[in-house]
Amino acid sequence: NTEVTAARAHPDGIALDTTAGEISGTHLLVATGRRPSVTALGLDAAGVETGPQGIVTDAGMRTGNRRIYAIGDVAGGAQFTHVAGYQAGLVVRSALFGLPARARTDHIPRAIYT
């Protein structure tokens, strides 16, 4: 990992000055990722803890308030539609049928988009 200290026009397109030297190219892609937007929801009043990755849950997707679950991107972890679907199944199993549910993400397919 290195830190970008400056970006500037270059004869080939763009150049980045980094703490490890210069990198130049024809294009620059800025991929900033996603962050859950939970700060204005007042979740603390409901006993729901939040953190940098979103809403804090246990392995069964329950929050600090036993009546509230969080799934998908807002619950941190892998941010894929199929992960949210898997988590939804766990919540239905737990909330509607009272069956124990524990998320295991080691078997879920992952992808890196470039």
MMTF fields as JSON, N, C-alpha, C and O atoms, coordinates in Angstrom:
{
  "mmtfVersion": "1.0.0",
  "mmtfProducer": "UNKNOWN",
  "numBonds": 455,
  "numAtoms": 456,
  "numGroups": 114,
  "numChains": 1,
  "numModels": 1,
  "chainsPerModel": [1],
  "groupsPerChain": [114],
  "chainIdList": ["A"],
  "bondAtomList": [4, 2, 8, 6, 12, 10, 16, 14, 20, 18, 24, 22, 28, 26, 32, 30, 36, 34, 40, 38, 44, 42, 48, 46, 52, 50, 56, 54, 60, 58, 64, 62, 68, 66, 72, 70, 76, 74, 80, 78, 84, 82, 88, 86, 92, 90, 96, 94, 100, 98, 104, 102, 108, 106, 112, 110, 116, 114, 120, 118, 124, 122, 128, 126, 132, 130, 136, 134, 140, 138, 144, 142, 148, 146, 152, 150, 156, 154, 160, 158, 164, 162, 168, 166, 172, 170, 176, 174, 180, 178, 184, 182, 188, 186, 192, 190, 196, 194, 200, 198, 204, 202, 208, 206, 212, 210, 216, 214, 220, 218, 224, 222, 228, 226, 232, 230, 236, 234, 240, 238, 244, 242, 248, 246, 252, 250, 256, 254, 260, 258, 264, 262, 268, 266, 272, 270, 276, 274, 280, 278, 284, 282, 288, 286, 292, 290, 296, 294, 300, 298, 304, 302, 308, 306, 312, 310, 316, 314, 320, 318, 324, 322, 328, 326, 332, 330, 336, 334, 340, 338, 344, 342, 348, 346, 352, 350, 356, 354, 360, 358, 364, 362, 368, 366, 372, 370, 376, 374, 380, 378, 384, 382, 388, 386, 392, 390, 396, 394, 400, 398, 404, 402, 408, 406, 412, 410, 416, 414, 420, 418, 424, 422, 428, 426, 432, 430, 436, 434, 440, 438, 444, 442, 448, 446, 452, 450],
  "bondOrderList": [1, 1, 1, 1, 1, 1, 1, 1, 1, 1, 1, 1, 1, 1, 1, 1, 1, 1, 1, 1, 1, 1, 1, 1, 1, 1, 1, 1, 1, 1, 1, 1, 1, 1, 1, 1, 1, 1, 1, 1, 1, 1, 1, 1, 1, 1, 1, 1, 1, 1, 1, 1, 1, 1, 1, 1, 1, 1, 1, 1, 1, 1, 1, 1, 1, 1, 1, 1, 1, 1, 1, 1, 1, 1, 1, 1, 1, 1, 1, 1, 1, 1, 1, 1, 1, 1, 1, 1, 1, 1, 1, 1, 1, 1, 1, 1, 1, 1, 1, 1, 1, 1, 1, 1, 1, 1, 1, 1, 1, 1, 1, 1, 1],
  "groupList": [{"groupName": "ASN", "atomNameList": ["N", "CA", "C", "O"], "elementList": ["N", "C", "C", "O"], "formalChargeList": [0, 0, 0, 0], "bondAtomList": [1, 0, 2, 1, 3, 2], "bondOrderList": [1, 1, 2], "singleLetterCode": "N", "chemCompType": "L-PEPTIDE LINKING"}, {"groupName": "THR", "atomNameList": ["N", "CA", "C", "O"], "elementList": ["N", "C", "C", "O"], "formalChargeList": [0, 0, 0, 0], "bondAtomList": [1, 0, 2, 1, 3, 2], "bondOrderList": [1, 1, 2], "singleLetterCode": "T", "chemCompType": "L-PEPTIDE LINKING"}, {"groupName": "GLU", "atomNameList": ["N", "CA", "C", "O"], "elementList": ["N", "C", "C", "O"], "formalChargeList": [0, 0, 0, 0], "bondAtomList": [1, 0, 2, 1, 3, 2], "bondOrderList": [1, 1, 2], "singleLetterCode": "E", "chemCompType": "L-PEPTIDE LINKING"}, {"groupName": "VAL", "atomNameList": ["N", "CA", "C", "O"], "elementList": ["N", "C", "C", "O"], "formalChargeList": [0, 0, 0, 0], "bondAtomList": [1, 0, 2, 1, 3, 2], "bondOrderList": [1, 1, 2], "singleLetterCode": "V", "chemCompType": "L-PEPTIDE LINKING"}, {"groupName": "ALA", "atomNameList": ["N", "CA", "C", "O"], "elementList": ["N", "C", "C", "O"], "formalChargeList": [0, 0, 0, 0], "bondAtomList": [1, 0, 2, 1, 3, 2], "bondOrderList": [1, 1, 2], "singleLetterCode": "A", "chemCompType": "L-PEPTIDE LINKING"}, {"groupName": "ARG", "atomNameList": ["N", "CA", "C", "O"], "elementList": ["N", "C", "C", "O"], "formalChargeList": [0, 0, 0, 0], "bondAtomList": [1, 0, 2, 1, 3, 2], "bondOrderList": [1, 1, 2], "singleLetterCode": "R", "chemCompType": "L-PEPTIDE LINKING"}, {"groupName": "HIS", "atomNameList": ["N", "CA", "C", "O"], "elementList": ["N", "C", "C", "O"], "formalChargeList": [0, 0, 0, 0], "bondAtomList": [1, 0, 2, 1, 3, 2], "bondOrderList": [1, 1, 2], "singleLetterCode": "H", "chemCompType": "L-PEPTIDE LINKING"}, {"groupName": "PRO", "atomNameList": ["N", "CA", "C", "O"], "elementList": ["N", "C", "C", "O"], "formalChargeList": [0, 0, 0, 0], "bondAtomList": [1, 0, 2, 1, 3, 2], "bondOrderList": [1, 1, 2], "singleLetterCode": "P", "chemCompType": "L-PEPTIDE LINKING"}, {"groupName": "ASP", "atomNameList": ["N", "CA", "C", "O"], "elementList": ["N", "C", "C", "O"], "formalChargeList": [0, 0, 0, 0], "bondAtomList": [1, 0, 2, 1, 3, 2], "bondOrderList": [1, 1, 2], "singleLetterCode": "D", "chemCompType": "L-PEPTIDE LINKING"}, {"groupName": "GLY", "atomNameList": ["N", "CA", "C", "O"], "elementList": ["N", "C", "C", "O"], "formalChargeList": [0, 0, 0, 0], "bondAtomList": [1, 0, 2, 1, 3, 2], "bondOrderList": [1, 1, 2], "singleLetterCode": "G", "chemCompType": "PEPTIDE LINKING"}, {"groupName": "ILE", "atomNameList": ["N", "CA", "C", "O"], "elementList": ["N", "C", "C", "O"], "formalChargeList": [0, 0, 0, 0], "bondAtomList": [1, 0, 2, 1, 3, 2], "bondOrderList": [1, 1, 2], "singleLetterCode": "I", "chemCompType": "L-PEPTIDE LINKING"}, {"groupName": "LEU", "atomNameList": ["N", "CA", "C", "O"], "elementList": ["N", "C", "C", "O"], "formalChargeList": [0, 0, 0, 0], "bondAtomList": [1, 0, 2, 1, 3, 2], "bondOrderList": [1, 1, 2], "singleLetterCode": "L", "chemCompType": "L-PEPTIDE LINKING"}, {"groupName": "SER", "atomNameList": ["N", "CA", "C", "O"], "elementList": ["N", "C", "C", "O"], "formalChargeList": [0, 0, 0, 0], "bondAtomList": [1, 0, 2, 1, 3, 2], "bondOrderList": [1, 1, 2], "singleLetterCode": "S", "chemCompType": "L-PEPTIDE LINKING"}, {"groupName": "GLN", "atomNameList": ["N", "CA", "C", "O"], "elementList": ["N", "C", "C", "O"], "formalChargeList": [0, 0, 0, 0], "bondAtomList": [1, 0, 2, 1, 3, 2], "bondOrderList": [1, 1, 2], "singleLetterCode": "Q", "chemCompType": "L-PEPTIDE LINKING"}, {"groupName": "MET", "atomNameList": ["N", "CA", "C", "O"], "elementList": ["N", "C", "C", "O"], "formalChargeList": [0, 0, 0, 0], "bondAtomList": [1, 0, 2, 1, 3, 2], "bondOrderList": [1, 1, 2], "singleLetterCode": "M", "chemCompType": "L-PEPTIDE LINKING"}, {"groupName": "TYR", "atomNameList": ["N", "CA", "C", "O"], "elementList": ["N", "C", "C", "O"], "formalChargeList": [0, 0, 0, 0], "bondAtomList": [1, 0, 2, 1, 3, 2], "bondOrderList": [1, 1, 2], "singleLetterCode": "Y", "chemCompType": "L-PEPTIDE LINKING"}, {"groupName": "PHE", "atomNameList": ["N", "CA", "C", "O"], "elementList": ["N", "C", "C", "O"], "formalChargeList": [0, 0, 0, 0], "bondAtomList": [1, 0, 2, 1, 3, 2], "bondOrderList": [1, 1, 2], "singleLetterCode": "F", "chemCompType": "L-PEPTIDE LINKING"}],
  "groupTypeList": [0, 1, 2, 3, 1, 4, 4, 5, 4, 6, 7, 8, 9, 10, 4, 11, 8, 1, 1, 4, 9, 2, 10, 12, 9, 1, 6, 11, 11, 3, 4, 1, 9, 5, 5, 7, 12, 3, 1, 4, 11, 9, 11, 8, 4, 4, 9, 3, 2, 1, 9, 7, 13, 9, 10, 3, 1, 8, 4, 9, 14, 5, 1, 9, 0, 5, 5, 10, 15, 4, 10, 9, 8, 3, 4, 9, 9, 4, 13, 16, 1, 6, 3, 4, 9, 15, 13, 4, 9, 11, 3, 3, 5, 12, 4, 11, 16, 9, 11, 7, 4, 5, 4, 5, 1, 8, 6, 10, 7, 5, 4, 10, 15, 1],
  "groupIdList": [1, 2, 3, 4, 5, 6, 7, 8, 9, 10, 11, 12, 13, 14, 15, 16, 17, 18, 19, 20, 21, 22, 23, 24, 25, 26, 27, 28, 29, 30, 31, 32, 33, 34, 35, 36, 37, 38, 39, 40, 41, 42, 43, 44, 45, 46, 47, 48, 49, 50, 51, 52, 53, 54, 55, 56, 57, 58, 59, 60, 61, 62, 63, 64, 65, 66, 67, 68, 69, 70, 71, 72, 73, 74, 75, 76, 77, 78, 79, 80, 81, 82, 83, 84, 85, 86, 87, 88, 89, 90, 91, 92, 93, 94, 95, 96, 97, 98, 99, 100, 101, 102, 103, 104, 105, 106, 107, 108, 109, 110, 111, 112, 113, 114],
  "secStructList": [7, 7, 7, 3, 3, 3, 3, 3, 3, 3, 6, 6, 3, 3, 3, 3, 3, 3, 6, 6, 3, 3, 3, 3, 3, 1, 7, 7, 7, 7, 7, 7, 7, 7, 7, 7, 7, 7, 4, 4, 4, 7, 4, 4, 4, 4, 6, 7, 7, 3, 3, 6, 6, 3, 3, 7, 7, 7, 6, 6, 1, 5, 7, 1, 1, 6, 6, 7, 5, 7, 7, 4, 4, 4, 4, 7, 1, 7, 7, 7, 2, 2, 2, 2, 2, 2, 2, 2, 2, 2, 2, 2, 2, 2, 2, 2, 2, 7, 7, 7, 7, 7, 7, 7, 7, 6, 6, 1, 7, 7, 7, 7, 7, 7],
  "xCoordList": [0.837, 0.0, 0.881, 1.969, 0.382, 1.097, 0.092, -1.105, 0.56, -0.313, -0.138, 0.987, -1.247, -1.199, -1.065, -1.864, -0.051, 0.186, -0.26, -0.508, -0.37, -0.812, -1.248, -0.76, -2.175, -2.591, -2.451, -2.846, -1.882, -1.655, -1.713, -1.591, -1.906, -1.889, -0.497, 0.509, -0.464, 0.79, 0.656, -0.463, 1.762, 1.652, 0.857, 0.197, 0.907, 0.154, -1.273, -2.06, -1.62, -2.956, -2.938, -3.288, -2.533, -2.53, -1.352, -0.926, -0.841, 0.235, -0.138, -0.708, 0.189, -0.02, 1.335, 2.176, 1.539, 2.724, 2.339, 1.338, 3.122, 2.852, 4.079, 5.154, 3.908, 5.045, 6.068, 7.195, 5.686, 6.603, 7.135, 7.9, 6.739, 7.19, 6.029, 4.931, 6.279, 5.256, 4.638, 5.313, 3.319, 2.579, 1.852, 1.168, 1.988, 1.282, 0.435, 0.691, -0.579, -1.461, -2.367, -2.329, -3.184, -4.091, -5.393, -6.044, -5.779, -7.041, -6.849, -5.904, -7.758, -7.762, -9.172, -10.127, -9.304, -10.584, -10.548, -9.667, -11.503, -11.607, -12.768, -13.924, -12.467, -13.479, -13.47, -12.574, -14.459, -14.462, -15.221, -15.179, -15.904, -16.641, -17.975, -18.425, -18.594, -19.9, -19.84, -19.111, -20.624, -20.754, -22.229, -22.985, -22.645, -24.045, -24.348, -23.527, -25.515, -25.932, -26.935, -28.14, -26.431, -27.296, -27.271, -28.025, -26.422, -26.238, -27.49, -27.71, -28.308, -29.475, -30.74, -31.82, -30.629, -31.817, -32.225, -33.315, -31.378, -31.709, -31.784, -32.566, -30.979, -31.037, -30.631, -31.053, -29.818, -29.412, -30.617, -30.619, -31.635, -32.85, -33.594, -34.35, -33.375, -34.015, -33.101, -33.45, -31.927, -30.993, -30.204, -29.72, -30.071, -29.335, -27.987, -27.914, -26.926, -25.568, -25.105, -25.358, -24.421, -23.845, -22.34, -21.82, -21.662, -20.216, -19.8, -20.655, -18.514, -18.022, -18.568, -18.688, -18.901, -19.407, -20.929, -21.49, -21.605, -23.064, -23.647, -23.147, -24.7, -25.391, -24.688, -24.402, -24.416, -23.733, -24.752, -25.803, -24.427, -25.313, -24.533, -23.302, -25.29, -24.67, -24.681, -25.051, -24.289, -24.215, -25.586, -25.675, -26.655, -28.009, -28.641, -29.842, -27.847, -28.266, -29.135, -29.787, -29.153, -29.886, -29.027, -27.807, -29.685, -29.003, -29.038, -29.468, -28.587, -28.657, -30.085, -30.322, -31.041, -32.459, -32.939, -32.982, -33.292, -33.622, -34.774, -34.972, -35.541, -36.66, -36.28, -37.106, -35.046, -34.615, -33.45, -32.451, -33.606, -32.562, -32.02, -32.701, -30.817, -30.246, -29.553, -28.788, -29.832, -29.221, -28.736, -29.075, -27.953, -27.494, -26.337, -25.611, -26.178, -25.044, -24.933, -23.827, -26.07, -26.057, -25.497, -25.149, -25.411, -24.914, -23.423, -22.894, -22.745, -21.312, -21.065, -22.008, -19.83, -19.503, -19.559, -19.503, -19.67, -19.686, -20.938, -22.052, -20.757, -21.878, -22.307, -22.009, -23.014, -23.525, -24.997, -25.437, -25.756, -27.181, -27.41, -28.306, -26.616, -26.829, -26.529, -27.099, -25.651, -25.39, -26.612, -27.021, -27.193, -28.4, -29.543, -30.301, -29.668, -30.698, -30.492, -31.443, -29.258, -28.913, -29.251, -29.837, -28.878, -29.162, -30.669, -31.144, -31.419, -32.877, -33.474, -34.38, -32.97, -33.445, -33.199, -34.04, -32.047, -31.742, -32.713, -33.183, -33.006, -33.906, -35.317, -35.962, -35.802, -37.131, -37.169, -38.117, -36.154, -36.061, -36.128, -36.815, -35.412, -35.355, -36.609, -37.225, -36.986, -38.09, -39.453, -40.291, -39.683, -41.009, -41.17, -42.26, -40.091, -40.204, -39.483, -39.57, -38.773, -38.084, -36.944, -36.516, -36.456, -35.355, -34.021, -33.898, -33.033, -31.724, -31.127, -31.218, -30.527, -29.916, -28.562, -28.427, -27.576, -26.218, -25.602, -25.451, -25.249, -24.673, -23.279, -22.433, -23.058, -21.726, -21.394, -22.033, -20.41, -20.088, -18.893, -18.51, -18.297, -17.121, -17.45, -16.546, -18.699, -19.092, -19.774, -20.183, -19.9, -20.592, -19.624, -18.524, -20.02, -19.139, -18.858, -19.7, -17.669, -17.258, -16.71, -16.299, -16.711, -16.144, -15.461, -15.838, -14.466, -13.809, -14.051, -13.648, -14.703, -15.009, -13.879, -13.478, -13.371, -12.29, -12.671, -11.891],
  "yCoordList": [-1.176, 0.0, 1.239, 1.256, 2.265, 3.529, 4.664, 4.449, 5.842, 7.006, 7.89, 8.181, 8.316, 9.259, 10.659, 11.072, 11.382, 12.734, 13.808, 14.943, 13.469, 14.453, 13.736, 12.65, 14.359, 13.898, 15.079, 16.197, 14.83, 15.94, 15.439, 14.246, 16.407, 16.082, 15.612, 16.076, 14.689, 14.082, 13.936, 13.797, 13.962, 13.817, 12.58, 12.612, 11.503, 10.288, 10.301, 9.415, 11.274, 11.343, 11.888, 13.047, 11.064, 11.473, 10.823, 9.72, 11.518, 10.974, 11.14, 12.155, 10.14, 10.189, 10.18, 9.326, 11.128, 11.11, 10.348, 10.668, 9.351, 8.548, 8.54, 8.995, 8.032, 7.93, 6.912, 6.872, 6.091, 5.096, 5.508, 4.764, 6.686, 7.138, 7.595, 7.836, 7.715, 8.195, 7.03, 6.07, 7.146, 6.191, 7.007, 7.975, 6.631, 7.371, 6.411, 5.208, 6.976, 6.174, 7.057, 8.282, 6.424, 7.179, 7.54, 8.519, 6.762, 6.985, 6.771, 6.113, 7.335, 7.139, 6.751, 7.472, 5.633, 5.185, 5.376, 4.851, 6.123, 6.32, 5.459, 5.729, 4.435, 3.535, 3.706, 3.214, 4.397, 4.752, 3.781, 3.91, 2.824, 1.866, 2.413, 3.471, 1.678, 2.069, 2.108, 1.347, 3.012, 3.103, 3.165, 3.903, 2.408, 2.495, 3.854, 4.412, 4.371, 5.668, 5.441, 5.36, 5.341, 5.024, 6.077, 5.972, 7.088, 8.041, 8.846, 9.185, 9.16, 10.013, 9.226, 9.811, 7.932, 7.117, 7.039, 6.556, 7.501, 7.441, 6.024, 5.741, 5.138, 3.733, 3.503, 2.525, 4.392, 4.244, 4.301, 3.652, 5.066, 5.157, 3.822, 3.556, 2.988, 1.669, 0.576, -0.604, 0.97, -0.019, -0.743, -1.853, -0.107, -0.706, -0.017, 1.195, -0.793, -0.254, -0.179, -1.081, 0.92, 1.065, 1.249, 1.628, 0.973, 1.126, 1.541, 1.868, 1.536, 1.972, 1.142, 1.651, -0.125, -0.994, -0.998, -1.667, -0.266, -0.23, -0.671, -0.3, -1.459, -1.927, -3.175, -4.103, -3.188, -4.315, -5.422, -5.182, -6.645, -7.795, -8.964, -8.994, -9.924, -11.178, -12.141, -11.747, -13.374, -14.347, -14.682, -15.187, -14.405, -14.641, -13.406, -13.395, -12.363, -11.103, -10.255, -9.318, -10.565, -9.76, -8.606, -8.721, -7.498, -6.328, -6.404, -7.41, -5.344, -5.275, -5.289, -5.653, -4.902, -4.993, -6.323, -6.474, -7.272, -8.635, -8.694, -9.722, -7.608, -7.59, -7.021, -6.987, -6.579, -5.934, -6.705, -6.986, -7.037, -7.708, -6.726, -5.769, -6.961, -6.167, -7.128, -7.997, -6.962, -7.825, -6.98, -5.802, -7.588, -6.915, -5.972, -6.109, -5.014, -4.09, -3.357, -3.08, -3.037, -2.254, -3.046, -2.461, -4.363, -5.2, -5.504, -6.332, -4.844, -5.088, -6.41, -7.075, -6.789, -8.047, -7.919, -6.817, -9.054, -9.081, -8.385, -8.713, -7.439, -6.646, -7.155, -6.551, -8.283, -8.896, -9.223, -9.488, -9.204, -9.516, -10.921, -11.126, -11.883, -13.261, -13.418, -14.292, -12.593, -12.629, -12.102, -12.682, -11.005, -10.459, -11.471, -11.602, -12.182, -13.217, -14.339, -14.819, -14.747, -15.781, -15.303, -16.043, -14.062, -13.509, -13.389, -13.625, -13.028, -12.93, -14.282, -14.359, -15.341, -16.684, -17.026, -17.647, -16.619, -16.859, -16.121, -16.667, -14.877, -14.068, -14.65, -14.718, -15.065, -15.684, -16.935, -17.147, -17.742, -18.976, -18.676, -19.367, -17.648, -17.298, -16.57, -16.963, -15.505, -14.648, -15.323, -15.187, -16.043, -16.621, -18.027, -18.412, -18.791, -20.186, -20.498, -21.619, -19.515, -19.717, -20.722, -21.247, -20.988, -21.937, -21.225, -20.058, -21.899, -21.25, -20.947, -21.754, -19.794, -19.387, -18.767, -17.914, -19.2, -18.683, -18.524, -19.499, -17.294, -17.024, -17.622, -17.422, -18.352, -18.871, -18.343, -18.712, -17.494, -16.877, -17.519, -17.088, -18.533, -19.149, -19.93, -20.214, -20.281, -21.046, -20.199, -20.732, -18.905, -18.031, -17.577, -17.118, -17.701, -17.243, -15.748, -14.972, -15.361, -13.956, -13.581, -14.439, -12.297, -11.794, -10.467, -9.733, -10.174, -8.871, -8.217, -8.747, -7.077, -6.363, -5.4, -4.605, -5.474, -4.566, -3.817, -3.003],
  "zCoordList": [0.0, 0.0, 0.0, 0.575, -0.657, -0.708, -0.636, -0.825, -0.371, -0.256, -1.481, -1.885, -2.072, -3.188, -2.605, -1.764, -3.058, -2.54, -3.512, -3.104, -4.813, -5.81, -7.078, -7.391, -7.804, -9.13, -10.073, -9.74, -11.263, -12.196, -13.627, -13.904, -14.534, -15.964, -16.353, -15.816, -17.292, -17.762, -19.28, -19.774, -20.036, -21.498, -21.931, -22.969, -21.163, -21.5, -20.955, -21.287, -20.136, -19.553, -18.146, -17.923, -17.192, -15.791, -15.069, -15.412, -14.075, -13.242, -11.783, -11.381, -11.009, -9.568, -8.891, -9.171, -8.005, -7.156, -5.896, -5.255, -5.545, -4.356, -3.46, -3.85, -2.287, -1.371, -1.874, -1.379, -2.851, -3.419, -4.79, -5.403, -5.278, -6.597, -7.453, -6.951, -8.766, -9.703, -10.46, -10.832, -10.676, -11.497, -12.551, -12.218, -13.827, -14.876, -15.698, -15.748, -16.342, -17.184, -18.006, -17.898, -18.831, -19.694, -18.99, -19.356, -17.987, -17.285, -15.786, -15.351, -15.019, -13.572, -13.151, -13.439, -12.482, -11.944, -10.437, -9.755, -9.929, -8.487, -8.0, -8.327, -7.228, -6.677, -5.162, -4.477, -4.655, -3.239, -2.353, -1.13, -2.929, -2.115, -1.643, -2.084, -0.746, -0.217, 1.297, 1.934, 1.85, 3.306, 3.659, 3.028, 4.647, 5.056, 5.676, 6.403, 5.388, 5.906, 7.036, 6.799, 8.252, 9.389, 10.485, 11.452, 10.356, 11.456, 11.779, 12.943, 10.797, 11.036, 11.384, 11.468, 11.584, 11.835, 13.303, 13.612, 14.205, 15.63, 16.167, 17.074, 15.616, 16.019, 17.467, 18.085, 18.006, 19.405, 20.339, 21.385, 19.975, 20.792, 20.836, 21.771, 19.821, 19.775, 20.315, 20.279, 20.816, 21.343, 20.276, 20.496, 19.103, 17.991, 17.869, 17.665, 17.994, 17.924, 16.473, 15.674, 16.152, 14.818, 14.937, 15.986, 13.839, 13.79, 12.395, 11.572, 12.111, 10.802, 9.639, 8.525, 9.882, 8.821, 8.732, 7.864, 9.611, 9.59, 10.911, 11.973, 10.85, 12.044, 12.57, 11.814, 13.864, 14.498, 14.763, 15.357, 14.314, 14.516, 15.105, 15.087, 15.627, 16.05, 14.861, 13.756, 15.07, 13.975, 13.392, 12.273, 14.14, 13.65, 13.037, 12.767, 12.812, 12.203, 13.126, 12.666, 14.413, 15.387, 15.86, 15.981, 16.124, 16.669, 18.192, 18.757, 18.852, 20.308, 20.82, 21.972, 19.989, 20.306, 19.732, 18.511, 20.557, 20.115, 19.119, 18.47, 18.986, 18.04, 16.679, 15.766, 16.541, 15.297, 14.689, 15.351, 13.414, 12.651, 11.612, 11.243, 11.151, 10.058, 9.097, 9.516, 7.803, 6.79, 5.621, 5.505, 4.775, 3.561, 3.823, 4.808, 2.927, 2.978, 4.307, 4.77, 4.927, 6.164, 7.349, 8.375, 7.215, 8.307, 8.176, 8.918, 7.245, 7.063, 6.368, 5.937, 6.26, 5.593, 4.082, 3.536, 3.417, 1.951, 1.424, 1.831, 0.534, 0.018, -1.357, -2.387, -1.341, -2.56, -2.368, -1.249, -3.455, -3.396, -2.85, -2.03, -3.29, -2.829, -1.338, -0.686, -0.796, 0.648, 1.402, 2.408, 0.916, 1.549, 1.496, 2.457, 0.383, 0.269, 1.273, 1.89, 1.427, 2.408, 3.821, 4.611, 4.128, 5.448, 5.68, 6.791, 4.647, 4.773, 5.143, 5.972, 4.532, 4.868, 6.329, 6.98, 6.839, 8.253, 9.167, 10.165, 8.812, 9.637, 9.619, 10.665, 8.467, 8.385, 9.258, 10.014, 9.149, 9.936, 11.436, 12.189, 11.852, 13.271, 13.745, 14.735, 13.03, 13.479, 13.354, 14.245, 12.265, 12.04, 12.596, 13.019, 12.595, 13.009, 14.318, 14.82, 14.874, 16.136, 16.075, 17.102, 14.873, 14.708, 14.868, 14.496, 15.407, 15.544, 14.172, 13.247, 14.061, 12.793, 13.082, 13.959, 12.342, 12.519, 11.136, 10.401, 10.785, 9.464, 9.36, 10.232, 8.29, 7.956, 6.57, 5.585, 6.501, 5.21, 4.523, 3.435, 5.127, 4.519, 3.245, 2.459, 3.023, 1.844, 0.765, -0.267, 0.987, 0.038, -1.049, -0.741, -2.324, -3.411, -3.31, -2.856, -3.736, -3.717, -5.079, -5.859, -5.349, -6.602, -6.331, -5.417, -7.126, -7.077, -8.426, -9.461, -8.414, -9.648, -9.954, -9.103, -11.17, -11.568, -12.825, -13.319]
}
